Amino acid sequence: MLHLENPVRFRKEIKVTIEHGHGNHLTNEMASTAYWYAAEPAAAAQPPPVAQRLPVLLDNQGTWLHDPARRHPGRAVPVNAEMRLMKTRAARRPGA
């Protein structure tokens, strides 16, 4: 298990996998992290407070439970045609 404070050192590339449980037969929710590398050394950015980094949960009806107090004020992302198409497809799925 790695934490934010743990450096992950490698020279050229790295492959990280996540086991989903014994025999990989479980369907747990997983999350991923992207790494960004600066061209020059720079001070580390301060992460948002823990309350703003908690996952957004689904209730038993499939509705996302957004808590406005926990939202992180990031920049708005403009919705493009591909994003609209993916939202339409997701809305058609059973249970969505």
C-alpha positions as a Python dict, from the first residue, in 0.01 Angstrom:
ca = {
    (1, 'M'): (0, 0, 0),
    (2, 'L'): (131, 344, -90),
    (3, 'H'): (40, 675, 69),
    (4, 'L'): (78, 1033, -47),
    (5, 'E'): (394, 1070, 160),
    (6, 'N'): (565, 764, 7),
    (7, 'P'): (789, 834, -294),
    (8, 'V'): (755, 586, -579),
    (9, 'R'): (1095, 576, -745),
    (10, 'F'): (1156, 448, -1097),
    (11, 'R'): (1380, 552, -1386),
    (12, 'K'): (1184, 496, -1705),
    (13, 'E'): (833, 359, -1650),
    (14, 'I'): (621, 184, -1391),
    (15, 'K'): (330, -58, -1401),
    (16, 'V'): (98, -73, -1102),
    (17, 'T'): (-186, -323, -1068),
    (18, 'I'): (-465, -363, -816),
    (19, 'E'): (-587, -701, -701),
    (20, 'H'): (-965, -700, -663),
    (21, 'G'): (-965, -961, -389),
    (22, 'H'): (-903, -1333, -364),
    (23, 'G'): (-897, -1470, -716),
    (24, 'N'): (-999, -1127, -850),
    (25, 'H'): (-1367, -1229, -834),
    (26, 'L'): (-1489, -933, -629),
    (27, 'T'): (-1645, -624, -785),
    (28, 'N'): (-1523, -358, -544),
    (29, 'E'): (-1503, 8, -634),
    (30, 'M'): (-1150, 106, -731),
    (31, 'A'): (-982, 439, -781),
    (32, 'S'): (-672, 540, -973),
    (33, 'T'): (-421, 820, -949),
    (34, 'A'): (-242, 1004, -1225),
    (35, 'Y'): (111, 1135, -1175),
    (36, 'W'): (234, 1462, -1317),
    (37, 'Y'): (603, 1534, -1356),
    (38, 'A'): (740, 1887, -1361),
    (39, 'A'): (1017, 1989, -1599),
    (40, 'E'): (1193, 2155, -1305),
    (41, 'P'): (1181, 2100, -929),
    (42, 'A'): (893, 2280, -759),
    (43, 'A'): (728, 2293, -420),
    (44, 'A'): (460, 2029, -361),
    (45, 'A'): (102, 2150, -384),
    (46, 'Q'): (-101, 2139, -66),
    (47, 'P'): (-375, 1874, -107),
    (48, 'P'): (-736, 1970, -28),
    (49, 'P'): (-864, 1890, 322),
    (50, 'V'): (-960, 1526, 383),
    (51, 'A'): (-1331, 1612, 393),
    (52, 'Q'): (-1304, 1734, 32),
    (53, 'R'): (-1114, 1422, -82),
    (54, 'L'): (-1368, 1166, 36),
    (55, 'P'): (-1548, 967, -235),
    (56, 'V'): (-1894, 1059, -356),
    (57, 'L'): (-2125, 771, -266),
    (58, 'L'): (-2429, 614, -430),
    (59, 'D'): (-2745, 540, -232),
    (60, 'N'): (-2941, 216, -278),
    (61, 'Q'): (-3146, 381, -555),
    (62, 'G'): (-2837, 462, -763),
    (63, 'T'): (-2846, 835, -682),
    (64, 'W'): (-2516, 1014, -620),
    (65, 'L'): (-2499, 1166, -272),
    (66, 'H'): (-2330, 1501, -335),
    (67, 'D'): (-2251, 1702, -21),
    (68, 'P'): (-2198, 2067, -122),
    (69, 'A'): (-1986, 2126, 190),
    (70, 'R'): (-1735, 1865, 68),
    (71, 'R'): (-1697, 1988, -287),
    (72, 'H'): (-1353, 2106, -392),
    (73, 'P'): (-1366, 2432, -587),
    (74, 'G'): (-1191, 2331, -907),
    (75, 'R'): (-1220, 2491, -1246),
    (76, 'A'): (-1524, 2404, -1453),
    (77, 'V'): (-1468, 2151, -1731),
    (78, 'P'): (-1658, 2229, -2052),
    (79, 'V'): (-1872, 1936, -2167),
    (80, 'N'): (-1780, 1827, -2519),
    (81, 'A'): (-1966, 1605, -2768),
    (82, 'E'): (-1793, 1285, -2653),
    (83, 'M'): (-1884, 1355, -2290),
    (84, 'R'): (-2249, 1418, -2383),
    (85, 'L'): (-2255, 1088, -2577),
    (86, 'M'): (-2109, 894, -2282),
    (87, 'K'): (-2363, 1049, -2042),
    (88, 'T'): (-2647, 951, -2277),
    (89, 'R'): (-2518, 593, -2299),
    (90, 'A'): (-2478, 570, -1921),
    (91, 'A'): (-2835, 694, -1869),
    (92, 'R'): (-2967, 411, -2090),
    (93, 'R'): (-2798, 136, -1885),
    (94, 'P'): (-3027, -70, -1664),
    (95, 'G'): (-3011, 53, -1305),
    (96, 'A'): (-2869, 391, -1404),
}
